[in-house]
Amino acid sequence: MTTELEQQIAAAQEAVTKQGDTVRSLKASLKEGKAEKSEVDVAIQKLAELKLALESKQKEFEKTTGKVSSQSKEALRAALAGVLERRMFYIPSFKIYGSVAGFYDYGPPGCAIKQNMTQVWRTHFVLEENMLEVECPAVTPEVVLKASGHVDRFTDFMVTDVATGECFRADHLLEGHLEALLEDKKNPVSPEKAKVIRDLLAGVGELKADTMGAALTEYDVRAPGTGNAISPPFAFNLMFKTSIGPKGDMVGFLRPETAQGIFVNFRDLLYYNGGKLPFAAAQIGNSYRNEISPRAGLLRVREFTQAEIEHFVNGDDKRHPKFALVADLRPLLYSRELQMGEEKKAQPMSLGEAVSRGIIANETLAYFIGRTWLFFCKIGVNPARMRFRQHLQHEMAHYATDCWDGEVETTYGWVECVGLADRSAYDLKAHSAMSKIDLTAFEKFPEPRMEEVVKVVPNNKELGAVFKKDQKAVKEALEALDSNAALDVKAKLESGQAATVSSCDGQTFEIKAGMVEIKKVTEKVTGKTYTPSVIEPSFGIGRIMYCMFEHCYYTREGDETRAVMGFKPVVAPTKATVFPLVQKPALNELAGRISRELTAAGLSNLIDTTGNTIGKRYARTDEIGVPFAVTVDFASVEGDGSVTLRERDSMTQVRVPAGEVAVVIRDLVDDRTSWEAVTGKYPAQKAPADDE
Amino acid sequence: MTTELEQQIAAAQEAVTKQGDTVRSLKASLKEGKAEKSEVDVAIQKLAELKLALESKQKEFEKTTGKVSSQSKEALRAALAGVLERRMFYIPSFKIYGSVAGFYDYGPPGCAIKQNMTQVWRTHFVLEENMLEVECPAVTPEVVLKASGHVDRFTDFMVTDVATGECFRADHLLEGHLEALLEDKKNPVSPEKAKVIRDLLAGVGELKADTMGAALTEYDVRAPGTGNAISPPFAFNLMFKTSIGPKGDMVGFLRPETAQGIFVNFRDLLYYNGGKLPFAAAQIGNSYRNEISPRAGLLRVREFTQAEIEHFVNGDDKRHPKFALVADLRPLLYSRELQMGEEKKAQPMSLGEAVSRGIIANETLAYFIGRTWLFFCKIGVNPARMRFRQHLQHEMAHYATDCWDGEVETTYGWVECVGLADRSAYDLKAHSAMSKIDLTAFEKFPEPRMEEVVKVVPNNKELGAVFKKDQKAVKEALEALDSNAALDVKAKLESGQAATVSSCDGQTFEIKAGMVEIKKVTEKVTGKTYTPSVIEPSFGIGRIMYCMFEHCYYTREGDETRAVMGFKPVVAPTKATVFPLVQKPALNELAGRISRELTAAGLSNLIDTTGNTIGKRYARTDEIGVPFAVTVDFASVEGDGSVTLRERDSMTQVRVPAGEVAVVIRDLVDDRTSWEAVTGKYPAQKAPADDE
């Protein structure tokens, strides 16, 4: 059986290699304008599927032969955390002062990865889509966040230990308590009770203050640690508050998201874009949330980097001109239907099908789902462990049309890394109402059209006689009616009833026949004024980094202590290391020259002249995920003038002339060549004995 | 006379061109390892000097012939501000809500320039110098800023209008008032009085609360606008305050500088660097200062990006291994001596000479001055309008060894853009004292040395008898004495006096003979433990951007309404524009293909199919400083297959085959070729009539 499997694996491996070549040649053709973007994307998708098939075969093999031990989630997480902290990818902030929960510092490799990932994001989205990038302050005056709803509604429910005053998130406490009840083997709950508890658990996120309080009381939830009674739950606003200016009279907050900076600039951005829609604006920057109980490392922190896009579009036409380029991609979709169904499992489906079947609301939203999926593939998240989960109806804000979360599978379960939401025209309307500034766009029709419009003509004399000083307010209220509301008034008046209209400050007035004339007329219309809808893809950079860390981490076969971070070259913090085989001036000199050439080519690199064994040096660089290593030996300076170039994951090695190695690595990092092509071109070198 | 000058200008121009070629060929040799970095830097320096000579000749020419009208500072500033706001380089934040002073948004071109400049900084400093980059949160717990001194001393003096409560910076009010007195032509002050006022003006920054208050009273300074009396000056802390966590009991501030994040991580960074010194850490991030009265656009804002370096070094040896690479650079130095002298003018001086003459305190500080100067040249600040000004003795903190500000000349005067300070071991000692964590480094001597050391041996029995429960504290206080303090105690005791020692919690104890034995002994010492000194170069990115804007801005000769932002290609937000000459499908198609090729080469570009005249389209792109423009005409699709490539500053044009143009622009942006070389290689094209 093993032999048959091994043959299948070899065949799958060959298919992956072949398809990899196809992708690369298509990419080259694309650059020369001889291929379409869609062809490349389809080929990439095909490649991902083939890799998936290979991986599943490999897993089957591992299971059958037991060659790779299956680490538990916790062990894997702890081992990875060890590498991440030891190598200073990130560490708790303010360590010498005992740290503060929810704050992390990125050390040198973490910092470099974050920049590389952000740069890939910027190229993939901002540059390729011609988005308008902006950068706005984090300190934000209250009025902006009042308009957006954050001052009133950006809250979590909190409870306190009545004796110690310690604070807890109410939903976390309740969830923990209920899960413990279900798992309690000594005092098992009845099947009926278990169902009640499971239903409650599924809906914890939707509870209000009173229902949350009732549930905490019913299950007698107590403060962890002390067992004391807890307070009733109350809403705690998650924004950091401060004061702007010297007088102390202007309340400010640290922004809880970067999006609002784009919305308040909509008018200037529209002007910048020549008045044309659709267009997208983007912002990368830090946001702040004063979490009640931060946990799970980078996954829930109080200061974090977001990359957000606001795509402004006419709500009547959400087609996307480039949709065809992603229509054939087949990411895992976890639709509302699948979540409510029996199997509760995401399924691959082409985005074209998802839109045509009405599963994804429109082309623009689906386009960004496709682009997001390609971005995750680029940076090294395993596409087989990433899905797009649709929000259930009750999860969405009332104004939202459709929302999907990009989720990645980790040892913490499925982690939400991206939110993709069609937010309709809510945001611009809210800011327009608060600021009294017009935030509409005008769409000029190609030809003026004759259209039936509803005209409202107030009878000033009659209004003046009845409403006196309120005449103006009533007139304005009538003129502000939209077509449907005006026709409602007309119908009421014609049937002999009175109608009611409201002024913008909330007064209501009773309208009777004769006070207003409402009629349908046909007019020449040159265009349409509308408040644009917004499609918002919002990325949490730190979360994506953490998920990528989990997917890239592995240990060398047969040695679980030898950790490898298998970063994609484009993301890797250091692209290459240079080792003189032994400590000799001539070798050090050549190593120095190669290092300078790598730097000149813009490639971050490390030179290691410690004189440790090559194996030890490889082990160190494996931990920070350096994809390529150059070793300089005596032959390099006295013999053939070549150096050894080694690829991290395959551990295969070739001999490359010293003068060419920087160019070869540059091409590998930029994906202009593949390791297969390099091993085809240059002679192989057997690994030294201490490499294993 | 004009003719002679013109000849001189031509010769100077030729010298610049020739030297430019030398620099480029040296750079190429450097990449191949055939030239030294120092040779390149010297050549760059020479080029800058030649450019300077050319510029001075050109200015003389302008003055003599009057060909370019001299705009006043205010007119230039207003004209530039018009371009910057119209093209959305940056605009006041929260505009639709009436804006908040001291906050700016970067629009698309500003955002791109900021990223490009930051990337140049990162390559120039972090990558080339192998610095350890970190990223720390802006939200900082109080203890960190208590240790650094910001909680107690990061203040400005403020006064308020006693009637309206409006707030003003005391020093700004006093300065404005004194300057008005000096400039008052109607009631001129006496020469004696004028001298007194000028002396006071020069020292406004050094006044304390009482002397500031006395001066405000003496000159009867009143609130601007209202003329009301003002309050006495009081210290206002410039940090934004907030609260961390749900309990509201942990005070936090937004960091006023990024440096502290590096200091608190010193121990981990030293470990990361294998325990070796010197090393430098760097951080790019936002800092926050709640300025009392923000003004002057980007020059004084409440949220701004800093790029800071902390170079940790043994205070006994501040030589720098790469100093030779910058020793021959000759930036304008404005030493203490020159500032106190008659001429009050900066002078060019080689950094080697400045160090050897003791003008700059040490090689490491001078090395960073040189690197900073090269950075400013790279991003397009005019080196003739940049100087390094040394702090006068009374400007420096007591612990600082030497400080220089990198200043750039603008219409606002000389603007401080970079601070370069030798801060001794102050910062690490302050954090070590507050956190009780050891922040020292250990230098192992190449060979163990026999050294005379001072030994302190407390007499436990005697101490116990005298101090009882305080015995331990006294013993620790004695053992903590450094060599000099111990010898002082020894001398006192031997002369029959009592000595006093202090415990770390501030208690003092009287020590008498017999309580301790203090002796000099010769011991084998393997190394030395010390708190490293810090050399800190600190860059204000927004200020540098604004200064660069002023230096790059000019108008087309003969048309002061045609603004050009003459950005260096590496900094320019958009590298190229693509114009179809007229609106025809074949032309649009080729333009689209070239645009895609530019994008694939990582070059931001704009395609303009508006059908406006080419002249109008050039004018638009000149304003956002696009260095290269590609025009597609009928010959491009039906004739020779070439397109027109135009360089912004010279407005000269060449014909380049359509398939080569992306590569040519990539090489120009990366400085791998020059425009002179391109015009030498490809045939020239006369500008169309509407270009002017």
Boltz contact constraints between the chains, C-beta under 6 A:
constraints:
  - contact:
      token1: [A, 31]
      token2: [B, 600]
      max_distance: 6.0
  - contact:
      token1: [A, 33]
      token2: [B, 593]
      max_distance: 6.0
  - contact:
      token1: [A, 88]
      token2: [B, 272]
      max_distance: 6.0
  - contact:
      token1: [A, 93]
      token2: [B, 136]
      max_distance: 6.0
  - contact:
      token1: [A, 93]
      token2: [B, 137]
      max_distance: 6.0
  - contact:
      token1: [A, 94]
      token2: [B, 264]
      max_distance: 6.0
  - contact:
      token1: [A, 96]
      token2: [B, 264]
      max_distance: 6.0
  - contact:
      token1: [A, 96]
      token2: [B, 435]
      max_distance: 6.0
  - contact:
      token1: [A, 96]
      token2: [B, 437]
      max_distance: 6.0
  - contact:
      token1: [A, 97]
      token2: [B, 143]
      max_distance: 6.0
  - contact:
      token1: [A, 97]
      token2: [B, 435]
      max_distance: 6.0
  - contact:
      token1: [A, 100]
      token2: [B, 141]
      max_distance: 6.0
  - contact:
      token1: [A, 103]
      token2: [B, 137]
      max_distance: 6.0
  - contact:
      token1: [A, 105]
      token2: [B, 134]
      max_distance: 6.0
  - contact:
      token1: [A, 105]
      token2: [B, 136]
      max_distance: 6.0
  - contact:
      token1: [A, 106]
      token2: [B, 135]
      max_distance: 6.0
  - contact:
      token1: [A, 107]
      token2: [B, 134]
      max_distance: 6.0
  - contact:
      token1: [A, 108]
      token2: [B, 132]
      max_distance: 6.0
  - contact:
      token1: [A, 108]
      token2: [B, 133]
      max_distance: 6.0
  - contact:
      token1: [A, 111]
      token2: [B, 133]
      max_distance: 6.0
  - contact:
      token1: [A, 111]
      token2: [B, 135]
      max_distance: 6.0
  - contact:
      token1: [A, 132]
      token2: [B, 108]
      max_distance: 6.0
  - contact:
      token1: [A, 133]
      token2: [B, 108]
      max_distance: 6.0
  - contact:
      token1: [A, 133]
      token2: [B, 111]
      max_distance: 6.0
  - contact:
      token1: [A, 134]
      token2: [B, 105]
      max_distance: 6.0
  - contact:
      token1: [A, 134]
      token2: [B, 107]
      max_distance: 6.0
  - contact:
      token1: [A, 135]
      token2: [B, 106]
      max_distance: 6.0
  - contact:
      token1: [A, 135]
      token2: [B, 111]
      max_distance: 6.0
  - contact:
      token1: [A, 136]
      token2: [B, 93]
      max_distance: 6.0
  - contact:
      token1: [A, 136]
      token2: [B, 105]
      max_distance: 6.0
  - contact:
      token1: [A, 137]
      token2: [B, 93]
      max_distance: 6.0
  - contact:
      token1: [A, 137]
      token2: [B, 103]
      max_distance: 6.0
  - contact:
      token1: [A, 137]
      token2: [B, 303]
      max_distance: 6.0
  - contact:
      token1: [A, 139]
      token2: [B, 303]
      max_distance: 6.0
  - contact:
      token1: [A, 141]
      token2: [B, 100]
      max_distance: 6.0
  - contact:
      token1: [A, 143]
      token2: [B, 97]
      max_distance: 6.0
  - contact:
      token1: [A, 158]
      token2: [B, 246]
      max_distance: 6.0
  - contact:
      token1: [A, 167]
      token2: [B, 246]
      max_distance: 6.0
  - contact:
      token1: [A, 167]
      token2: [B, 247]
      max_distance: 6.0
  - contact:
      token1: [A, 236]
      token2: [B, 246]
      max_distance: 6.0
  - contact:
      token1: [A, 240]
      token2: [B, 242]
      max_distance: 6.0
  - contact:
      token1: [A, 242]
      token2: [B, 240]
      max_distance: 6.0
  - contact:
      token1: [A, 242]
      token2: [B, 242]
      max_distance: 6.0
  - contact:
      token1: [A, 246]
      token2: [B, 158]
      max_distance: 6.0
  - contact:
      token1: [A, 246]
      token2: [B, 167]
      max_distance: 6.0
  - contact:
      token1: [A, 246]
      token2: [B, 236]
      max_distance: 6.0
  - contact:
      token1: [A, 246]
      token2: [B, 292]
      max_distance: 6.0
  - contact:
      token1: [A, 247]
      token2: [B, 167]
      max_distance: 6.0
  - contact:
      token1: [A, 264]
      token2: [B, 94]
      max_distance: 6.0
  - contact:
      token1: [A, 264]
      token2: [B, 96]
      max_distance: 6.0
  - contact:
      token1: [A, 272]
      token2: [B, 88]
      max_distance: 6.0
  - contact:
      token1: [A, 292]
      token2: [B, 246]
      max_distance: 6.0
  - contact:
      token1: [A, 303]
      token2: [B, 137]
      max_distance: 6.0
  - contact:
      token1: [A, 303]
      token2: [B, 139]
      max_distance: 6.0
  - contact:
      token1: [A, 435]
      token2: [B, 96]
      max_distance: 6.0
  - contact:
      token1: [A, 435]
      token2: [B, 97]
      max_distance: 6.0
  - contact:
      token1: [A, 437]
      token2: [B, 96]
      max_distance: 6.0
  - contact:
      token1: [A, 593]
      token2: [B, 33]
      max_distance: 6.0
  - contact:
      token1: [A, 600]
      token2: [B, 31]
      max_distance: 6.0
